[in-house]
Amino acid sequence: MFIRDARSRSLLSIEQRDFFYKVVPYGRLIQDWTISKAEFMDIPTYAGVKASLIIADILLESGFGTHPLSREQYNNKYSNNLALIKADKYWKGKFHTYGRIKYRAYKDWYDFAANYSDYFVFSGKFLKVFQEVDTGNQLYYISLTKRNEKVYNEEITKLIYNLNLEEFNIV
């Protein structure tokens, strides 16, 4: 589905490239944890949530790390919300209010990664994702949970293709 060509990475700004290469290991870690946690919960899975999708989602949602909530601190308190996950009524941790919406706050990226993998496994929204091995099919099911699924799908597809993100998938 995607042609392997990483030339577009050289078109990123230095700041974007720096953020990109910092995010990649966390994308792989989150994929690994989604596999382990799904298996623990007896959720059939072939690949967990693929690292390419996780990395692309983080890059898109955070604006390559430029969104204020994706940064280490927001309003002098830790933030690290790389995917701009909202703090719903079940969230018991710290949060920030940004534009009248509450968003989760994390101590660091590792804390974010642990929670993001939980979000995929335990929210119940992504069960069909775990049954897919194809990146495009996983993206289809993830995009169904987004408000503007068509635009999200197109943007994630561009990032995966242009930055050759499938090379970071574990399986």
C-alpha positions in Angstrom: 0.0 0.0 0.0 2.8 2.5 0.8 6.0 3.0 -1.2 9.1 3.0 0.9 10.9 6.3 0.4 12.3 8.3 3.3 13.5 11.3 1.1 10.7 13.5 2.5 12.3 13.4 6.0 15.0 15.7 4.6 12.4 18.3 3.8 11.5 18.6 7.5 12.8 21.5 9.4 15.6 20.8 12.0 13.0 21.1 14.8 10.6 18.8 13.1 13.3 16.2 12.4 14.5 16.4 16.0 10.9 15.8 17.3 10.3 13.0 14.7 13.4 11.0 15.8 12.5 11.5 19.5 9.0 10.2 18.9 9.9 7.1 16.9 11.1 4.9 19.9 7.9 5.8 21.8 5.8 4.8 18.8 7.5 1.4 18.8 7.2 1.1 22.6 3.5 1.9 22.4 3.0 -0.7 19.7 4.8 -3.3 21.8 2.7 -2.4 24.8 -0.6 -2.6 22.9 0.4 -6.2 21.8 1.3 -7.2 25.4 -1.8 -5.6 27.0 -4.2 -6.9 24.4 -2.8 -10.4 24.9 -3.1 -10.0 28.6 -6.8 -9.0 28.2 -7.4 -11.9 25.8 -8.0 -9.6 22.9 -6.9 -11.3 19.7 -4.2 -9.3 18.0 -1.7 -9.7 15.2 0.3 -6.5 15.5 -1.2 -4.3 18.2 -1.6 -0.8 17.0 1.1 -0.3 14.5 4.0 2.1 15.3 3.6 3.9 12.0 0.0 4.9 12.9 1.0 5.9 16.4 3.9 8.0 15.2 1.8 9.6 12.4 -1.0 10.4 15.0 1.5 12.0 17.3 3.1 14.1 14.6 -0.3 15.2 13.3 -2.0 15.9 16.6 1.0 17.7 18.1 1.9 19.6 15.0 5.3 18.0 15.2 5.6 19.1 18.8 4.6 22.7 18.4 1.2 22.5 20.1 1.5 24.0 23.6 0.0 20.9 25.3 2.5 18.5 23.6 5.4 20.3 25.1 7.1 19.4 28.3 5.4 22.2 30.2 2.3 24.2 29.8 1.5 27.1 32.2 4.5 26.1 34.3 3.2 22.5 34.9 4.1 19.3 33.1 2.0 18.5 30.1 3.6 16.0 27.5 0.3 15.2 25.9 1.7 14.2 22.5 -1.7 13.1 21.0 -3.9 15.8 22.7 -5.9 13.2 24.5 -8.9 14.8 26.3 -9.5 14.3 30.0 -12.9 12.6 30.1 -15.0 12.0 33.3 -13.0 8.8 34.0 -9.6 10.5 34.0 -8.2 10.7 37.5 -4.9 12.3 36.7 -3.8 15.9 36.2 -5.1 17.9 33.3 -4.9 21.3 31.6 -7.8 23.4 30.3 -7.1 24.7 26.8 -9.8 26.5 24.9 -12.5 25.3 27.5 -11.5 21.6 26.9 -9.7 19.5 29.5 -6.7 17.6 28.2 -4.7 15.0 30.1 -1.2 16.0 31.5 1.7 13.5 31.8 4.9 13.7 33.8 7.0 12.7 30.8 6.8 10.9 27.5 7.1 7.5 29.1 4.0 8.2 31.3 2.2 9.4 28.1 3.2 6.2 26.3 1.9 3.9 29.1 -1.4 5.8 29.1 -1.7 6.0 25.3 -1.3 2.2 25.0 -3.9 1.8 27.8 -6.2 4.1 25.8 -6.0 1.9 22.8 -6.5 -1.4 24.7 -9.0 -0.5 27.4 -11.2 2.1 25.9 -13.2 -0.4 23.8 -13.1 1.9 20.8 -10.3 0.1 19.0 -11.2 -3.7 19.2 -11.3 -4.0 15.4 -7.9 -2.4 15.0 -6.3 -5.3 16.9 -7.7 -7.8 14.5 -6.1 -6.2 11.5 -2.5 -6.7 10.3 -2.8 -4.3 7.4 -1.9 -0.7 8.2 -4.6 0.7 5.9 -7.3 -1.3 7.6 -6.0 -0.3 11.1 -6.1 3.3 10.0 -9.7 2.9 8.7 -10.9 1.7 12.1 -9.0 4.3 14.0 -10.3 7.1 11.8 -13.8 6.0 12.5 -13.3 7.3 16.1 -12.3 10.8 14.8 -14.7 13.7 14.3 -13.5 14.4 10.7 -12.5 10.9 9.7 -11.9 11.5 6.0 -9.4 14.4 6.6 -7.7 12.5 9.4 -7.3 9.4 7.2 -5.8 11.5 4.4 -3.4 13.3 6.7 -2.2 10.2 8.4 -1.8 8.4 5.1 0.3 11.2 3.8 2.6 11.1 6.8 3.0 7.4 6.7 3.8 7.5 3.0 5.9 10.6 2.9 8.0 9.8 5.9 8.2 6.0 5.3 6.8 5.3 8.8 6.0 1.6 8.1 9.7 0.8 8.5 9.2 1.4 12.2 6.4 -1.2 12.7 7.4 -4.1 14.9 5.5 -6.7 13.0 
